[in-house]
Amino acid sequence: GVVCDDEERVDVIGLWWNNLSGTLPHELSYLSESLRIMNLPGNALSGTIPSEFGKFTELVEMFLGENCISGTFPESLYELPHL
C-alpha cells in the first residue's frame, strides 16, 4: 500500500505482486522530497527507470525486482545520499 508521514506526505509505496503494468511514470519524482521507500516487485512493469528518479533525496530503499525493467541504471541514482 501507500503510507504517509506525519505531514501527510507519501513516505512509502509498497505494491508487491499487484499486476501493475506499463512503464514507471516519471511523475513519481514529484514525491522526491518525501518518498523513502519504493518497493514494486513482482509486477509487469517495463521500460527504463526514469532519470527523474535521481531527485529522490530521501530514498533509502528501492526494489523493482521481478519486473521487465530494461536499459541502464540512471547515473543520477548513484548520487542519491541515502540509497
Helices and strands as residue ranges (DSSP letters): E 2-4, E 10-14, E 21-23, G 26-31, E 37-39, E 44-47, G 51-55, E 61-63, E 68-69, H 75-78
